[in-house]
Amino acid sequence: MRLGYFLPSSSSFTSTAIPASSSAISILQNPLFPCGVQFNLCWRADSPSSPSLLLRPREGWSHKSKTQTTRWSSRIRCSLNPSTIPPAPTDFIVVNFYRFVSIIDPHLEVARHLCFLQDLDVHGRIYLNEQGINAQYSGPREDALAYVEWLRDDARFRDLLGQISPAFDGHAFPKLKLRYKPSLVQARNAFSMEGGSLHLPLLDPSMRAVPLTPAQWRERMEATSDRNHVLLDVRNGYEWDVGHFQGTQRPDVDSFRNCSFGISDKEVAASDPLANVDKEKTDILMYCTGGIRCDVYSTILREQGFQNLYTLKGGVSHYLEREGSARWNGNLFVFDDRLSLPPAAYRAEETTTTVTSSNPRQIHNSTNHPFARCYVCESEVSMLRHRNCANPDCNLLFLSCESCVEDLSGCCNEKCKSGPRLRPVLPGVQRYKKWHVYRDQVEPESEAREESDHILVAVSPQKA
């Protein structure tokens, strides 16, 4: 539909196209309209070629066109003051991407990126080195996508594959960290040494696994042939706990830097899916959240003699965007304040209708996913989302049922519950902040309890 309006700087009638779903409030937030002026919103329905809405000042201005004044009828009338209308909520998104490419002077590259981003509202982690870039960040849609487009103007990053998901409550990261880093991801210590992952042949595509599109990956998983293959989850065990592809073994790993698939010692071979497999005949299908961990680890496996290596291009996030939840169980763990996202979050047509932040249970519900178990009592959890132990000296990331959260005051065990420092139990899907935020709240309460105990001790003998 079209919007017709009068402005103080012009005596002419103007019209412009607006979305049919626009509300009066969203219309009046247009910077064209002066603050402090009250408008009447008038509806016109008798001519499809004419504007459908008319904004007319209540006083001070008039339009002398007899045609317009006689043809418009004020069927819907409302008095709104633009100066009192709250700003529309900003559409925040999270963007993830990586690219292996030779960067001659990565420190100069960091300076270039910092210069471009200085006026943009972007928070997150962006790392660069001689082998490329790895980025996860949040921001208003316009700012977040401006950075991607700026990068794609550079021939080195022209074919950048970015993954976009909604950030439900503003930024998903506390601040921006953009710097040089020897390892784009934390590779296994036994290989990385002091040079990070720079010694790995990441710039040689022949040393990395063969990328499969989401459609090809799904076809491989659904194939009925008896071809020898292993579906390898190159993530941490706690990530598997909230979601994974059907048929994958839970990784016995708590950090990627400790990953030892295919190179493990005999004593831990039982938990290694690649132990005793035929390196020349077995297809290894590797997947992770965004793809970079698989690319990095595939070069390690290639050096160990594994021949048939395949990765899911763009990771699980790209798969969920293209193929939905086919062959996928649960949610996807993400390394930001959201912690967990349902498959629908990656499909644009479903995000606005099925994924909202107003109901955290709707986002993280674990219905029909009995694999998700409480860390404490092993009962099925009601939400596919981790929490940190309320004891900051532990800070364990774990799944918990509501009963155990209440019984242990947000801690992962009784020992943590009795610790000297405890944070409050956070409601909903909130994340803990730094300890000093809670210290001033907790210490007075603790001192009050101690003082109360002393008083009771002193008074008791008198009562006796």
C-alpha positions in Angstrom: 0.0 0.0 0.0 1.0 3.7 -0.2 1.3 6.4 2.5 0.3 10.0 1.8 1.6 12.8 4.0 2.2 16.6 4.3 5.4 18.0 5.7 6.1 21.5 7.2 8.8 22.2 4.7 6.5 21.5 1.8 2.9 22.4 0.9 2.7 19.6 -1.6 1.1 16.3 -1.0 3.5 13.4 -1.1 3.1 9.6 -1.2 5.4 6.7 -0.8 5.2 2.9 -0.8 5.2 1.1 2.6 4.7 -2.5 3.6 1.1 -3.6 4.0 1.8 -4.8 7.5 3.1 -1.4 8.7 1.6 0.0 11.9 0.8 3.5 12.7 3.7 3.5 15.2 6.2 2.2 12.7 5.1 4.8 10.2 5.5 7.7 12.6 9.0 6.6 13.4 10.1 7.7 10.0 12.6 10.5 10.4 10.6 12.6 7.9 8.0 13.4 10.5 8.9 16.1 13.0 8.8 15.4 16.7 6.1 17.0 18.8 3.5 17.2 16.1 0.3 15.2 16.4 -1.1 13.5 13.3 -4.4 12.1 12.3 -4.1 8.7 10.5 -6.8 8.5 7.8 -7.8 5.5 5.8 -8.7 5.5 2.1 -10.1 2.4 0.4 -12.0 3.6 -2.7 -9.1 3.8 -5.1 -6.3 1.2 -5.4 -4.2 3.6 -7.5 -4.2 6.3 -4.7 -2.4 6.2 -1.4 -4.1 4.0 1.2 -3.1 6.0 4.2 -2.9 9.7 4.9 -1.0 11.4 7.7 -2.4 14.9 8.3 -1.3 17.3 11.1 -4.1 17.9 13.6 -3.4 21.7 13.6 -1.2 24.3 12.1 -1.1 22.9 8.6 -3.8 22.5 6.0 -4.0 21.2 2.5 -6.1 23.2 0.1 -6.5 20.6 -2.6 -10.2 20.2 -2.9 -9.7 16.9 -4.6 -7.7 15.4 -1.8 -9.9 16.8 1.0 -13.1 15.4 -0.5 -11.7 12.1 -1.5 -10.2 11.1 1.9 -12.4 9.8 4.7 -11.1 9.5 8.3 -12.4 6.1 9.0 -9.6 5.3 11.3 -8.4 8.3 13.4 -5.7 8.3 16.0 -3.7 11.0 17.7 0.0 10.1 18.0 2.9 12.1 19.2 6.1 11.0 17.5 8.3 12.4 20.3 6.7 10.0 22.8 6.9 6.9 20.6 9.7 4.5 21.8 12.2 3.4 19.1 11.5 0.2 17.2 13.4 -2.8 18.5 16.6 -3.3 16.4 16.9 -6.5 14.5 20.1 -8.1 15.9 21.7 -11.1 14.2 24.7 -13.3 14.7 27.1 -14.0 11.8 29.6 -16.8 11.6 32.2 -17.4 8.9 35.8 -18.5 8.2 38.1 -18.4 5.2 41.5 -20.0 4.7 43.5 -17.6 2.5 47.1 -16.4 2.5 47.4 -13.0 4.3 50.9 -11.5 3.8 50.7 -9.0 6.7 48.0 -10.1 9.1 48.8 -7.3 11.6 48.1 -4.7 8.9 44.9 -6.7 8.0 43.8 -6.5 11.7 44.3 -2.7 11.6 42.2 -2.4 8.4 39.4 -4.4 9.9 39.5 -2.4 13.1 39.3 0.9 11.1 36.2 -0.3 9.2 34.4 -1.6 12.3 35.1 1.4 14.5 31.8 3.1 13.6 29.7 -0.1 13.5 27.9 -1.7 16.5 29.6 -5.1 16.3 30.5 -7.4 19.2 32.2 -10.8 18.9 35.4 -12.7 18.2 37.3 -12.0 15.0 40.7 -13.6 14.6 43.2 -13.2 11.7 46.6 -14.7 11.0 48.7 -15.7 8.0 46.2 -18.5 7.1 43.0 -16.5 7.0 40.1 -15.4 9.2 37.6 -16.9 11.7 34.7 -14.7 12.9 31.7 -15.0 15.1 30.0 -11.7 16.0 26.6 -10.0 16.6 25.1 -6.7 15.7 22.2 -4.8 14.2 21.5 -6.5 10.8 22.6 -3.5 8.8 26.0 -3.2 10.6 26.6 -7.0 10.8 26.0 -7.5 7.0 27.9 -4.3 6.1 31.1 -6.1 7.4 30.4 -9.2 5.3 29.9 -7.1 2.2 33.0 -5.1 2.9 35.0 -8.3 3.0 33.5 -9.6 -0.2 34.7 -6.6 -2.0 38.2 -8.0 -1.4 39.0 -10.7 -4.0 40.5 -12.9 -1.2 37.2 -13.1 0.6 34.8 -12.9 -2.4 33.4 -16.5 -2.0 32.9 -16.1 1.8 30.2 -18.4 3.1 28.5 -16.7 6.1 25.9 -18.2 8.4 23.2 -16.0 9.9 21.0 -16.7 12.9 18.8 -14.4 15.1 20.1 -12.8 18.3 17.1 -12.7 20.5 18.0 -10.0 23.1 20.5 -7.7 21.5 24.2 -8.6 21.4 25.1 -12.3 21.8 28.7 -11.3 22.8 29.8 -8.8 25.5 32.3 -6.9 23.4 34.5 -7.0 20.3 37.7 -8.9 20.2 39.5 -8.4 16.9 43.1 -9.4 16.9 45.9 -11.5 15.5 45.9 -15.1 16.8 48.4 -17.9 15.9 45.5 -20.4 15.9 42.2 -19.6 14.2 40.9 -22.4 16.4 42.6 -24.1 19.4 44.2 -27.1 17.7 45.4 -30.2 19.6 48.4 -29.2 21.9 50.5 -32.1 20.7 50.5 -30.6 17.2 50.1 -26.9 17.7 53.1 -26.3 20.0 54.1 -22.6 20.2 53.2 -21.8 16.6 49.5 -22.5 17.0 48.1 -24.1 13.9 50.3 -22.3 11.5 52.4 -25.4 10.9 49.3 -27.3 9.5 48.8 -27.2 5.7 45.5 -25.4 5.9 46.1 -23.4 2.7 46.4 -26.6 0.7 42.9 -27.8 -0.3 44.3 -31.3 -1.1 45.3 -31.7 2.5 41.9 -30.8 3.8 38.8 -33.0 3.6 36.6 -32.9 0.6 33.6 -30.6 1.4 30.1 -32.0 0.8 27.1 -29.7 0.3 24.2 -30.1 2.8 22.3 -32.0 0.1 25.2 -34.3 -0.6 25.7 -34.9 3.1 22.0 -35.8 3.6 22.2 -38.2 0.6 25.2 -39.9 2.2 23.5 -40.3 5.5 20.3 -41.7 3.9 22.1 -44.0 1.5 21.2 -47.7 2.0 24.5 -49.0 0.6 26.8 -51.0 2.9 29.9 -48.9 2.0 32.2 -48.7 5.0 32.0 -45.3 6.7 32.2 -43.5 10.0 30.1 -40.5 11.0 32.5 -38.4 13.2 31.3 -35.6 15.4 34.3 -33.3 15.8 32.9 -31.3 18.7 32.8 -31.5 22.4 30.7 -34.0 24.4 28.5 -31.2 25.9 27.7 -30.0 22.4 26.5 -33.5 21.5 24.3 -33.5 24.6 21.9 -31.0 23.2 21.9 -32.1 19.6 23.6 -34.3 17.0 23.2 -36.3 13.8 21.5 -39.6 14.1 24.0 -42.5 14.4 26.9 -40.5 15.8 28.9 -41.5 18.9 29.1 -39.0 21.8 32.7 -37.5 21.7 34.7 -38.1 24.8 36.1 -34.7 24.5 35.7 -31.5 26.6 37.8 -29.2 24.5 38.8 -29.3 20.8 42.5 -28.8 21.7 42.3 -32.3 23.4 40.7 -34.0 20.4 42.6 -37.2 19.6 40.4 -39.1 17.2 42.6 -41.4 15.0 45.7 -40.6 17.0 44.7 -41.8 20.5 46.7 -44.0 22.8 45.7 -47.7 23.2 44.2 -47.0 26.7 41.6 -44.6 25.3 41.0 -46.4 22.0 37.6 -47.7 23.2 36.2 -44.2 23.0 37.9 -43.4 19.7 35.5 -43.9 16.7 38.5 -44.1 14.4 40.4 -46.7 16.3 41.2 -49.8 14.2 39.5 -48.5 11.1 41.0 -49.1 7.6 42.6 -45.7 6.8 42.5 -46.4 3.0 39.0 -47.9 2.6 36.9 -46.2 5.3 35.0 -43.0 4.5 35.3 -40.5 7.4 32.3 -38.1 7.3 33.2 -35.2 9.7 31.0 -32.5 11.0 31.0 -29.6 13.5 29.1 -26.4 14.1 30.4 -24.1 11.4 33.0 -26.3 9.6 36.3 -24.9 10.6 37.2 -27.5 13.3 36.7 -30.2 10.7 38.8 -28.5 8.1 41.6 -28.1 10.7 41.4 -31.6 12.1 41.2 -33.2 8.6 44.7 -32.0 7.9 45.9 -33.8 11.0 44.1 -37.0 10.0 45.5 -36.6 6.4 49.0 -36.5 7.8 48.1 -39.7 9.8 47.3 -41.6 6.6 43.5 -41.3 6.4 42.6 -41.2 2.7 38.8 -40.7 2.4 38.0 -37.6 4.4 34.8 -35.6 3.9 33.4 -32.6 5.8 30.0 -30.9 5.9 30.4 -27.6 4.1 29.4 -24.7 6.3 28.9 -27.1 9.2 25.6 -28.0 10.9 24.4 -24.4 10.8 24.5 -24.4 7.0 22.9 -27.8 6.9 20.0 -26.8 9.1 19.5 -23.7 6.9 19.3 -25.8 3.7 18.0 -29.2 4.8 16.1 -28.4 8.0 16.3 -31.0 10.8 16.4 -34.1 8.6 18.5 -36.7 10.4 19.3 -34.2 13.1 18.2 -34.7 16.8 17.7 -31.8 19.2 19.2 -28.3 19.1 22.6 -26.9 18.0 25.0 -25.7 20.7 26.5 -22.3 19.9 29.4 -20.5 21.6 27.8 -17.3 22.6 25.2 -16.0 25.1 22.4 -18.0 23.4 24.1 -21.3 24.0 21.5 -23.3 22.1 19.4 -22.8 19.0 16.6 -25.0 17.5 16.9 -25.9 13.8 14.2 -23.5 12.9 16.4 -20.6 13.9 18.5 -21.1 10.7 15.6 -21.1 8.3 14.5 -17.6 7.5 10.9 -18.4 6.7 10.5 -20.1 10.1 12.4 -17.8 12.3 9.9 -15.0 12.5 7.0 -17.3 13.3 8.4 -20.1 15.4 11.5 -18.8 17.1 11.0 -15.9 19.6 12.8 -14.9 22.8 9.6 -14.2 24.7 9.2 -17.9 25.6 12.6 -19.6 26.3 10.9 -22.9 26.7 9.7 -22.6 23.1 13.3 -22.0 22.0 15.0 -24.7 24.0 12.3 -27.3 24.6 13.6 -30.9 24.5 10.3 -32.7 23.7 10.9 -36.2 22.2 14.7 -36.0 22.8 15.3 -38.5 25.6 19.1 -38.4 25.0 19.3 -35.1 26.8 19.8 -36.0 30.5 20.3 -34.1 33.7 24.0 -34.1 34.8 23.0 -34.6 38.4 20.1 -37.1 38.5 20.2 -38.3 34.8 16.5 -37.6 34.4 15.3 -36.2 31.1 15.7 -32.4 31.0 12.9 -30.0 30.0 15.2 -27.5 28.2 17.9 -28.2 25.7 20.2 -25.5 27.1 23.2 -25.7 29.4 23.8 -23.5 32.5 27.0 -22.7 34.3 27.4 -23.9 37.9 26.5 -21.1 40.3 29.8 -21.6 42.0 32.2 -19.4 40.0 35.2 -21.5 41.1 33.7 -24.4 39.3 31.7 -22.8 36.5 30.9 -26.2 34.9 28.7 -26.0 31.9 26.0 -28.7 32.4 22.4 -29.7 31.7 20.1 -29.8 34.6 16.5 -30.5 35.4 14.4 -27.9 37.2 14.3 -30.0 40.4 18.1 -30.2 40.7 18.5 -26.5 39.9 16.3 -25.7 42.8 17.8 -28.3 45.2 21.4 -27.4 44.5 20.8 -23.6 44.1 22.1 -23.7 40.5 25.2 -25.7 41.4 26.3 -29.0 39.8 26.8 -30.9 43.1 26.7 -30.5 46.9 30.3 -29.6 47.2 29.9 -26.6 44.9 26.8 -25.6 46.8 28.8 -25.3 50.0 31.5 -23.2 48.4 32.5 -19.8 49.8 31.4 -18.0 46.6 28.0 -18.5 45.1 26.1 -16.6 42.4 22.3 -16.4 42.4 20.2 -18.8 40.3 19.4 -17.0 37.1 15.9 -17.3 35.7 15.1 -18.2 32.1 18.0 -18.1 29.6 20.2 -15.5 31.3 24.0 -15.9 31.4 26.3 -15.1 34.4 28.3 -11.9 34.3 31.7 -11.3 36.0 31.9 -12.2 39.7 32.2 -8.6 40.9 28.6 -8.0 39.7 27.3 -10.4 42.3 30.0 -10.0 45.0 28.5 -6.8 46.4 25.1 -8.5 46.6 26.3 -11.8 48.1 28.7 -10.6 50.7 26.3 -8.4 52.7 23.9 -11.3 52.8 26.6 -13.6 54.0 27.7 -11.1 56.7 24.1 -10.7 57.8 23.8 -14.5 58.2 27.0 -14.7 60.2 25.9 -11.9 62.5 22.5 -13.6 63.0 24.3 -16.8 63.9 26.4 -15.0 66.6 23.3 -13.4 68.0 21.5 -16.8 68.3 24.5 -18.3 70.1 24.6 -15.4 72.6 20.9 -15.4 73.3 20.3 -19.2 73.6 21.9 -19.6 77.1 19.7 -16.8 78.5 16.6 -18.6 77.2 17.8 -21.8 78.8 
